[in-house]
Amino acid sequence: MADDRQLSVSEMKRILKEKGKAFISLGAGSPFGFVDQREWEKILEEFKVEQGGSYKEKCALVSLK
């Protein structure tokens, strides 16, 4: 995983409250570049996926594990 994205994932985990949720998306033309399916799945492994999450959906609602 790119270092800048790993830092973003770490920051989301740090600021999420115990019962909080975050919406994450691959976006369209993200300034951090394209996230391939393998990296997307690795990002999602860091969280509990509440809704969505498939690579085709390009977004997910997540919470802390």
FENSUL-V336374 format. One record per residue. N is the residue number from 1. RES is the residue in three letters. SS is DSSP state (~ for helix, > for strand, _ for the rest). BURIAL is # if it has 9 or more other C-alpha atoms within 8 Angstrom, else .. Layout:
# FENSUL-V336374
n=N res=RES ss=SS burial=BURIAL
n=N res=RES ss=SS burial=BURIAL
This chain:
# FENSUL-V336374
n=1 res=MET ss=_ burial=.
n=2 res=ALA ss=_ burial=.
n=3 res=ASP ss=~ burial=.
n=4 res=ASP ss=~ burial=.
n=5 res=ARG ss=~ burial=#
n=6 res=GLN ss=~ burial=#
n=7 res=LEU ss=~ burial=.
n=8 res=SER ss=~ burial=.
n=9 res=VAL ss=~ burial=#
n=10 res=SER ss=~ burial=.
n=11 res=GLU ss=~ burial=.
n=12 res=MET ss=~ burial=#
n=13 res=LYS ss=~ burial=.
n=14 res=ARG ss=~ burial=.
n=15 res=ILE ss=~ burial=.
n=16 res=LEU ss=_ burial=#
n=17 res=LYS ss=_ burial=.
n=18 res=GLU ss=_ burial=.
n=19 res=LYS ss=_ burial=.
n=20 res=GLY ss=_ burial=.
n=21 res=LYS ss=> burial=#
n=22 res=ALA ss=> burial=#
n=23 res=PHE ss=> burial=.
n=24 res=ILE ss=> burial=.
n=25 res=SER ss=> burial=.
n=26 res=LEU ss=_ burial=#
n=27 res=GLY ss=_ burial=.
n=28 res=ALA ss=_ burial=.
n=29 res=GLY ss=_ burial=.
n=30 res=SER ss=_ burial=.
n=31 res=PRO ss=_ burial=.
n=32 res=PHE ss=_ burial=.
n=33 res=GLY ss=_ burial=.
n=34 res=PHE ss=_ burial=.
n=35 res=VAL ss=_ burial=.
n=36 res=ASP ss=_ burial=.
n=37 res=GLN ss=~ burial=.
n=38 res=ARG ss=~ burial=.
n=39 res=GLU ss=~ burial=#
n=40 res=TRP ss=~ burial=#
n=41 res=GLU ss=~ burial=#
n=42 res=LYS ss=~ burial=#
n=43 res=ILE ss=~ burial=#
n=44 res=LEU ss=~ burial=#
n=45 res=GLU ss=_ burial=.
n=46 res=GLU ss=_ burial=#
n=47 res=PHE ss=_ burial=#
n=48 res=LYS ss=> burial=#
n=49 res=VAL ss=> burial=#
n=50 res=GLU ss=> burial=.
n=51 res=GLN ss=> burial=.
n=52 res=GLY ss=> burial=#
n=53 res=GLY ss=_ burial=#
n=54 res=SER ss=_ burial=.
n=55 res=TYR ss=_ burial=#
n=56 res=LYS ss=_ burial=.
n=57 res=GLU ss=_ burial=.
n=58 res=LYS ss=_ burial=#
n=59 res=CYS ss=> burial=#
n=60 res=ALA ss=> burial=#
n=61 res=LEU ss=> burial=#
n=62 res=VAL ss=> burial=#
n=63 res=SER ss=> burial=#
n=64 res=LEU ss=_ burial=#
n=65 res=LYS ss=_ burial=.
